[in-house]
Amino acid sequence: MTLRDGRRHLPEPGGPAPSRSRRLSRAIEVQEAVKEIIVRRGLAAGDPLPTESELMQELDIGRNSIREALKALQAVGIVDIRHGFGMFVGEMSLNGLVDELAFHSRISPQDESNHLAHLTDIREILENGLAWRLIDRHGGADLAGMLSPAREVIERMEEESLVGAVKPETDRLFHDLLYRPLGNPLVGRLLGAFWQVYYQLSDELGTPDEAPEQVARKHRDIYEAVIAEDREAVAAAMSAHFAGIRTRLARLRSG
């Protein structure tokens, strides 16, 4: 209900205790009211939000309802509560998706429909498409120069492979830098989400079956196929790279 001055009014329930469905509906209504304030004021990620007291006054509801709504919005990354500093519009996060995928992959490791196997398929398709987009968008230009940060990470991989395993952080950085020229901030977030799932399941997945030198070589193959603007070579290099991950997944299912 909207007051004459334009404020939202969410009447507090009175009388008998409301049913569970009514409580859930009310909780969602309060959350939507807070989101509406963010949108209506044109707030962006990192911008400060009104205080609890200001929200209570603007929405004309009690403190408990506001706090429950803020906690729910914090859980999905819409609100960022920094104790001692205030409340802010949250940064976009895929943490909920990461936790759900990791959990369901952990409880069904031998299932043919394992979520982690499907996630690997999606990641391979995504990275193939991103590499081809690089070629489409920047082919004919100085791709080697544009991707020099990715080449430097490959050289770091090769150095690491001489003394031990390639560090996961180095591997992840290569994939991030390879697609950075596309200028799509969601790419890094999605690839980061995939990495977080693998990281949460690292104990179950175990160490790679490939020698560190092979790991570094496969990443160099991807890089060289891209700068050569060879789509078939890109697909072959990606397939070889993800074959190593699938071998670990097969070991997880058989274990």
Backbone hydrogen bonds in HBPLUS format (Angstrom, degrees):
<---DONOR---> <-ACCEPTOR-->    atom                        ^
c    i                          cat <-CA-CA->   ^        H-A-AA   ^      H-
h    n   atom  resd res      DA  || num        DHA   H-A  angle D-A-AA Bond
n    s   type  num  typ     dist DA aas  dist angle  dist       angle   num
A0009-HIS N   A0001-MET O   2.59 MM   8  5.20 164.9  1.61 175.6 169.9     1
A0003-LEU N   A0007-ARG O   2.70 MM   4  5.24 162.5  1.73 164.6 167.7     2
A0006-GLY N   A0003-LEU O   2.93 MM   3  5.32 158.7  1.98 115.4 119.0     3
A0010-LEU N   A0059-LEU O   3.29 MM  49  6.43 148.2  2.40 176.0 173.9     4
A0023-ARG N   A0019-SER O   2.93 MM   4  6.24 155.7  1.99 151.3 158.4     5
A0024-LEU N   A0020-ARG O   2.88 MM   4  6.13 161.5  1.91 154.2 159.0     6
A0025-SER N   A0021-SER O   2.91 MM   4  6.08 158.0  1.96 143.5 150.0     7
A0026-ARG N   A0022-ARG O   2.89 MM   4  6.06 155.8  1.94 146.0 152.6     8
A0027-ALA N   A0023-ARG O   2.88 MM   4  6.12 158.0  1.93 148.8 155.0     9
A0028-ILE N   A0024-LEU O   2.98 MM   4  6.23 160.6  2.02 151.2 155.8    10
A0029-GLU N   A0025-SER O   2.94 MM   4  6.13 150.5  2.02 142.1 151.0    11
A0030-VAL N   A0026-ARG O   2.95 MM   4  6.27 155.1  2.01 153.7 158.8    12
A0031-GLN N   A0027-ALA O   3.07 MM   4  6.33 161.4  2.11 146.9 152.1    13
A0032-GLU N   A0028-ILE O   2.88 MM   4  6.12 158.9  1.92 151.1 156.9    14
A0033-ALA N   A0029-GLU O   2.98 MM   4  6.19 144.8  2.11 140.1 149.8    15
A0034-VAL N   A0030-VAL O   3.03 MM   4  6.39 153.6  2.10 151.2 157.2    16
A0035-LYS N   A0031-GLN O   2.99 MM   4  6.30 162.4  2.02 151.5 156.5    17
A0036-GLU N   A0032-GLU O   2.86 MM   4  6.01 147.4  1.96 141.6 151.0    18
A0037-ILE N   A0033-ALA O   3.12 MM   4  6.42 146.1  2.24 140.9 148.7    19
A0037-ILE N   A0034-VAL O   3.12 MM   3  5.16 121.0  2.49  95.2 109.4    20
A0038-ILE N   A0034-VAL O   3.18 MM   4  6.58 156.4  2.24 148.5 154.1    21
A0039-VAL N   A0035-LYS O   2.99 MM   4  6.32 162.8  2.02 153.6 157.4    22
A0040-ARG N   A0036-GLU O   2.78 MM   4  5.85 168.1  1.80 153.0 157.1    23
A0041-ARG N   A0037-ILE O   3.00 MM   4  6.02 153.4  2.07 147.6 153.3    24
A0043-LEU N   A0038-ILE O   3.03 MM   5  5.30 160.3  2.07 160.8 160.8    25
A0042-GLY N   A0039-VAL O   3.05 MM   3  5.09 152.1  2.13 101.9 110.7    26
A0047-ASP N   A0044-ALA O   2.94 MM   3  5.60 164.1  1.97 144.1 146.3    27
A0046-GLY N   A0089-VAL O   2.77 MM  43  5.15 169.2  1.78 137.4 141.1    28
A0089-VAL N   A0047-ASP O   2.83 MM  42  5.50 155.0  1.89 155.1 162.8    29
A0049-LEU N   A0087-MET O   2.76 MM  38  5.38 167.6  1.78 139.3 137.7    30
A0055-LEU N   A0051-THR O   2.88 MM   4  6.18 156.8  1.94 154.0 160.6    31
A0056-MET N   A0052-GLU O   2.81 MM   4  6.08 156.4  1.87 152.3 159.4    32
A0057-GLN N   A0053-SER O   3.01 MM   4  6.24 156.0  2.07 144.6 150.5    33
A0058-GLU N   A0054-GLU O   2.86 MM   4  6.03 163.6  1.89 148.5 153.6    34
A0059-LEU N   A0055-LEU O   2.86 MM   4  5.83 164.7  1.88 151.0 155.0    35
A0060-ASP N   A0056-MET O   2.73 MM   4  5.31 119.9  2.09 129.2 143.7    36
A0061-ILE N   A0056-MET O   3.23 MM   5  5.19 139.3  2.40 128.0 138.7    37
A0066-ILE N   A0062-GLY O   3.20 MM   4  6.51 158.0  2.25 148.2 154.6    38
A0067-ARG N   A0063-ARG O   2.85 MM   4  6.10 165.4  1.87 159.1 162.7    39
A0068-GLU N   A0064-ASN O   2.96 MM   4  6.15 160.8  2.00 150.4 155.3    40
A0069-ALA N   A0065-SER O   3.07 MM   4  6.22 158.1  2.12 144.3 150.3    41
A0070-LEU N   A0066-ILE O   2.90 MM   4  6.15 160.5  1.93 154.7 160.2    42
A0071-LYS N   A0067-ARG O   2.93 MM   4  6.12 156.5  1.99 148.6 154.6    43
A0072-ALA N   A0068-GLU O   3.08 MM   4  6.28 157.9  2.13 145.2 150.9    44
A0073-LEU N   A0069-ALA O   2.94 MM   4  6.19 157.0  2.00 149.2 155.8    45
A0074-GLN N   A0070-LEU O   2.80 MM   4  5.93 142.4  1.94 141.5 152.5    46
A0075-ALA N   A0071-LYS O   3.03 MM   4  6.25 147.5  2.14 142.7 150.4    47
A0078-ILE N   A0073-LEU O   2.92 MM   5  5.23 139.3  2.09 164.0 157.4    48
A0079-VAL N   A0073-LEU O   3.29 MM   6  5.40 156.2  2.35 107.9 107.8    49
A0077-GLY N   A0074-GLN O   3.09 MM   3  5.02 163.2  2.12 103.8 108.6    50
A0090-GLY N   A0078-ILE O   2.79 MM  12  4.68 173.3  1.80 117.5 117.8    51
A0080-ASP N   A0088-PHE O   2.76 MM   8  5.06 166.5  1.77 155.5 155.6    52
A0088-PHE N   A0080-ASP O   2.87 MM   8  5.06 153.9  1.94 140.2 148.9    53
A0082-ARG N   A0086-GLY O   2.89 MM   4  5.44 165.2  1.91 174.7 176.2    54
A0085-PHE N   A0082-ARG O   2.83 MM   3  5.37 160.6  1.87 139.6 142.9    55
A0086-GLY N   A0082-ARG O   2.93 MM   4  5.44 154.8  1.99 158.6 157.0    56
A0098-VAL N   A0094-LEU O   2.94 MM   4  6.24 159.4  1.98 155.2 161.9    57
A0099-ASP N   A0095-ASN O   2.92 MM   4  6.14 169.7  1.93 157.0 158.2    58
A0100-GLU N   A0096-GLY O   3.05 MM   4  6.20 160.0  2.09 146.1 151.9    59
A0101-LEU N   A0097-LEU O   2.94 MM   4  6.09 168.2  1.96 155.2 158.1    60
A0102-ALA N   A0098-VAL O   2.94 MM   4  6.08 166.0  1.96 154.9 159.2    61
A0103-PHE N   A0099-ASP O   2.94 MM   4  6.01 158.5  1.99 144.3 150.6    62
A0104-HIS N   A0100-GLU O   3.01 MM   4  6.17 172.8  2.01 154.1 155.8    63
A0105-SER N   A0101-LEU O   2.94 MM   4  5.98 148.1  2.05 143.4 152.4    64
A0106-ARG N   A0102-ALA O   2.99 MM   4  6.10 141.2  2.14 138.7 148.9    65
A0106-ARG N   A0103-PHE O   3.08 MM   3  5.10 122.3  2.42  93.6 108.4    66
A0107-ILE N   A0103-PHE O   3.09 MM   4  6.43 144.8  2.22 148.3 157.3    67
A0111-ASP N   A0108-SER O   3.22 MM   3  5.33 163.6  2.25 109.1 113.9    68
A0114-ASN N   A0111-ASP O   2.96 MM   3  5.19 137.1  2.15 124.1 121.0    69
A0118-HIS N   A0114-ASN O   3.25 MM   4  6.63 158.7  2.29 149.8 155.7    70
A0119-LEU N   A0115-HIS O   2.79 MM   4  6.02 152.3  1.87 146.8 155.5    71
A0120-THR N   A0116-LEU O   2.96 MM   4  6.17 149.2  2.06 141.9 149.2    72
A0121-ASP N   A0117-ALA O   3.09 MM   4  6.44 152.7  2.17 144.8 151.6    73
A0122-ILE N   A0118-HIS O   2.99 MM   4  6.32 160.7  2.03 151.8 156.6    74
A0123-ARG N   A0119-LEU O   2.87 MM   4  6.10 158.2  1.92 148.6 155.0    75
A0124-GLU N   A0120-THR O   2.97 MM   4  6.18 159.8  2.01 149.5 154.1    76
A0125-ILE N   A0121-ASP O   3.06 MM   4  6.32 166.3  2.08 152.3 155.8    77
A0126-LEU N   A0122-ILE O   2.83 MM   4  6.01 161.5  1.87 152.2 158.0    78
A0127-GLU N   A0123-ARG O   2.85 MM   4  6.03 167.8  1.86 154.2 156.9    79
A0128-ASN N   A0124-GLU O   2.93 MM   4  6.06 157.4  1.98 148.8 155.2    80
A0129-GLY N   A0125-ILE O   3.02 MM   4  6.21 164.3  2.05 147.6 151.9    81
A0130-LEU N   A0126-LEU O   2.86 MM   4  6.13 153.7  1.93 150.1 158.2    82
A0131-ALA N   A0127-GLU O   2.91 MM   4  6.03 160.4  1.95 147.1 151.9    83
A0132-TRP N   A0128-ASN O   2.96 MM   4  6.23 159.8  2.00 151.4 157.2    84
A0133-ARG N   A0129-GLY O   2.87 MM   4  6.06 148.5  1.97 141.9 151.2    85
A0134-LEU N   A0130-LEU O   2.95 MM   4  6.26 147.2  2.06 144.0 152.6    86
A0135-ILE N   A0131-ALA O   3.15 MM   4  6.53 153.5  2.23 144.4 150.6    87
A0136-ASP N   A0132-TRP O   2.85 MM   4  6.17 161.2  1.89 152.2 157.6    88
A0137-ARG N   A0133-ARG O   2.82 MM   4  5.91 161.9  1.85 151.6 156.3    89
A0138-HIS N   A0134-LEU O   2.82 MM   4  5.70 158.4  1.87 146.8 153.3    90
A0139-GLY N   A0135-ILE O   2.75 MM   4  4.62 126.2  2.03 131.6 134.4    91
A0141-ALA N   A0138-HIS O   3.05 MM   3  5.54 156.0  2.11 130.0 135.6    92
A0143-LEU N   A0141-ALA O   2.96 MM   2  5.66 129.4  2.22 106.4  91.6    93
A0146-MET N   A0142-ASP O   2.93 MM   4  6.18 159.4  1.97 151.9 158.6    94
A0147-LEU N   A0143-LEU O   2.83 MM   4  5.97 147.1  1.94 150.4 158.4    95
A0148-SER N   A0145-GLY O   3.26 MM   3  5.10 163.3  2.29 105.8 105.9    96
A0150-ALA N   A0147-LEU O   3.01 MM   3  5.34 121.8  2.36 106.7 120.7    97
A0151-ARG N   A0147-LEU O   3.08 MM   4  6.48 153.6  2.15 150.6 158.8    98
A0152-GLU N   A0148-SER O   2.96 MM   4  6.22 153.9  2.03 151.5 157.8    99
A0153-VAL N   A0149-PRO O   3.17 MM   4  6.47 144.4  2.31 139.5 148.3   100
A0154-ILE N   A0150-ALA O   3.05 MM   4  6.42 149.1  2.14 146.0 154.4   101
A0155-GLU N   A0151-ARG O   3.03 MM   4  6.39 155.5  2.09 149.8 156.0   102
A0156-ARG N   A0152-GLU O   3.05 MM   4  6.35 143.6  2.18 136.7 146.7   103
A0157-MET N   A0153-VAL O   2.84 MM   4  6.20 150.7  1.93 146.5 154.9   104
A0158-GLU N   A0154-ILE O   2.89 MM   4  6.23 156.6  1.94 152.6 158.5   105
A0159-GLU N   A0155-GLU O   3.03 MM   4  6.28 148.6  2.13 140.4 148.6   106
A0160-GLU N   A0156-ARG O   2.88 MM   4  6.17 159.1  1.93 151.1 157.0   107
A0161-SER N   A0157-MET O   2.82 MM   4  6.07 150.7  1.90 150.0 158.7   108
A0162-LEU N   A0159-GLU O   3.22 MM   3  5.42 144.3  2.35 100.8 110.6   109
A0163-VAL N   A0160-GLU O   3.11 MM   3  5.54 149.7  2.20 109.8 118.2   110
A0164-GLY N   A0160-GLU O   2.97 MM   4  5.96 125.0  2.28 150.8 166.6   111
A0170-THR N   A0167-LYS O   3.01 MM   3  5.27 124.5  2.33 103.7 117.6   112
A0171-ASP N   A0167-LYS O   3.10 MM   4  6.47 160.2  2.14 155.7 161.3   113
A0172-ARG N   A0168-PRO O   2.89 MM   4  6.12 167.2  1.91 154.0 157.2   114
A0173-LEU N   A0169-GLU O   2.97 MM   4  6.09 153.2  2.04 139.8 147.2   115
A0174-PHE N   A0170-THR O   3.11 MM   4  6.38 151.4  2.19 147.8 154.1   116
A0175-HIS N   A0171-ASP O   3.45 MM   4  6.86 161.9  2.48 153.3 155.4   117
A0176-ASP N   A0172-ARG O   3.09 MM   4  6.36 153.5  2.17 148.9 156.8   118
A0177-LEU N   A0173-LEU O   2.91 MM   4  6.09 166.3  1.93 156.8 159.3   119
A0178-LEU N   A0174-PHE O   2.91 MM   4  6.01 149.5  2.00 151.5 160.3   120
A0180-ARG N   A0177-LEU O   3.35 MM   3  5.03 149.9  2.45  93.2 101.8   121
A0182-LEU N   A0179-TYR O   3.05 MM   3  5.75 158.7  2.09 120.9 127.3   122
A0183-GLY N   A0180-ARG O   2.95 MM   3  5.66 162.0  1.98 124.2 129.4   123
A0187-VAL N   A0184-ASN O   3.15 MM   3  5.73 148.4  2.25 114.9 122.7   124
A0190-LEU N   A0186-LEU O   2.89 MM   4  6.10 162.0  1.93 154.8 158.8   125
A0191-LEU N   A0187-VAL O   2.93 MM   4  6.15 173.3  1.94 159.7 161.7   126
A0192-GLY N   A0188-GLY O   2.84 MM   4  5.83 147.7  1.95 136.7 146.8   127
A0193-ALA N   A0189-ARG O   2.90 MM   4  6.13 144.8  2.02 140.8 149.9   128
A0194-PHE N   A0190-LEU O   3.05 MM   4  6.44 156.3  2.11 150.3 155.8   129
A0195-TRP N   A0191-LEU O   2.99 MM   4  6.27 160.5  2.03 148.6 153.8   130
A0196-GLN N   A0192-GLY O   2.94 MM   4  6.18 151.1  2.02 145.6 153.4   131
A0197-VAL N   A0193-ALA O   3.12 MM   4  6.43 152.0  2.20 148.6 155.0   132
A0198-TYR N   A0194-PHE O   3.11 MM   4  6.48 166.4  2.13 154.4 157.0   133
A0199-TYR N   A0195-TRP O   2.80 MM   4  6.01 154.9  1.86 149.4 157.5   134
A0200-GLN N   A0196-GLN O   2.92 MM   4  6.12 158.6  1.97 147.2 151.8   135
A0201-LEU N   A0197-VAL O   3.16 MM   4  6.41 137.0  2.36 143.0 154.5   136
A0201-LEU N   A0198-TYR O   3.15 MM   3  5.14 130.2  2.41  93.9 107.4   137
A0202-SER N   A0199-TYR O   3.13 MM   3  4.95 165.4  2.15 107.9 108.7   138
A0205-LEU N   A0201-LEU O   2.90 MM   4  6.11 158.5  1.94 158.7 166.0   139
A0206-GLY N   A0202-SER O   2.97 MM   4  5.91 148.6  2.07 142.2 149.1   140
A0214-GLN N   A0211-ALA O   2.86 MM   3  5.27 127.8  2.14 110.8 124.6   141
A0215-VAL N   A0211-ALA O   3.16 MM   4  6.58 154.1  2.23 152.7 160.6   142
A0216-ALA N   A0212-PRO O   3.06 MM   4  6.38 164.6  2.08 154.5 157.0   143
A0217-ARG N   A0213-GLU O   2.93 MM   4  6.08 154.1  2.00 140.6 148.6   144
A0218-LYS N   A0214-GLN O   2.89 MM   4  6.09 158.6  1.94 154.0 157.8   145
A0219-HIS N   A0215-VAL O   3.31 MM   4  6.60 152.0  2.39 144.9 151.6   146
A0220-ARG N   A0216-ALA O   3.03 MM   4  6.35 151.7  2.12 147.0 155.4   147
A0221-ASP N   A0217-ARG O   2.88 MM   4  6.16 150.3  1.97 148.4 157.0   148
A0222-ILE N   A0218-LYS O   3.17 MM   4  6.47 150.9  2.26 140.1 146.4   149
A0223-TYR N   A0219-HIS O   3.10 MM   4  6.37 168.1  2.11 149.8 152.3   150
A0224-GLU N   A0220-ARG O   2.85 MM   4  6.03 169.1  1.86 157.4 160.0   151
A0225-ALA N   A0221-ASP O   2.98 MM   4  6.05 151.9  2.06 142.7 150.2   152
A0226-VAL N   A0222-ILE O   3.07 MM   4  6.32 152.7  2.15 149.4 156.5   153
A0227-ILE N   A0223-TYR O   3.05 MM   4  6.39 169.4  2.06 158.4 159.9   154
A0228-ALA N   A0224-GLU O   3.00 MM   4  6.01 135.6  2.20 135.7 147.4   155
A0230-ASP N   A0225-ALA O   3.10 MM   5  5.46 170.4  2.11 164.9 164.6   156
A0229-GLU N   A0226-VAL O   2.86 MM   3  4.96 152.6  1.93 105.1 114.1   157
A0234-VAL N   A0230-ASP O   2.94 MM   4  6.22 149.1  2.04 148.6 158.2   158
A0235-ALA N   A0231-ARG O   2.98 MM   4  6.27 164.1  2.01 153.5 155.9   159
A0236-ALA N   A0232-GLU O   3.00 MM   4  6.24 159.1  2.05 147.0 152.8   160
A0237-ALA N   A0233-ALA O   2.87 MM   4  6.01 159.1  1.91 147.8 153.6   161
A0238-MET N   A0234-VAL O   2.86 MM   4  6.07 159.8  1.90 155.4 161.1   162
A0239-SER N   A0235-ALA O   2.94 MM   4  6.08 159.2  1.98 145.5 151.5   163
A0240-ALA N   A0236-ALA O   3.00 MM   4  6.24 157.9  2.05 146.5 152.0   164
A0241-HIS N   A0237-ALA O   2.95 MM   4  6.14 153.9  2.02 143.4 151.0   165
A0242-PHE N   A0238-MET O   2.93 MM   4  6.18 167.6  1.95 159.6 161.2   166
A0243-ALA N   A0239-SER O   2.96 MM   4  6.00 127.2  2.25 137.8 151.4   167
A0246-ARG N   A0242-PHE O   2.97 MM   4  6.25 157.8  2.02 148.1 154.2   168
A0247-THR N   A0243-ALA O   2.98 MM   4  6.20 143.3  2.12 142.7 152.0   169
A0248-ARG N   A0244-GLY O   3.34 MM   4  6.65 150.9  2.43 140.3 146.6   170
A0249-LEU N   A0245-ILE O   3.00 MM   4  6.36 149.0  2.10 145.0 154.5   171
A0250-ALA N   A0246-ARG O   2.87 MM   4  6.09 154.3  1.93 147.0 153.3   172
A0251-ARG N   A0247-THR O   3.10 MM   4  6.32 149.0  2.20 139.8 147.8   173
A0252-LEU N   A0248-ARG O   2.97 MM   4  6.24 145.0  2.10 140.1 149.8   174
A0253-ARG N   A0249-LEU O   2.96 MM   4  6.32 155.4  2.02 152.1 157.5   175
A0254-SER N   A0250-ALA O   2.99 MM   4  6.18 154.2  2.06 144.9 151.9   176
A0255-GLY N   A0251-ARG O   2.96 MM   4  5.97 128.5  2.23 135.9 148.4   177
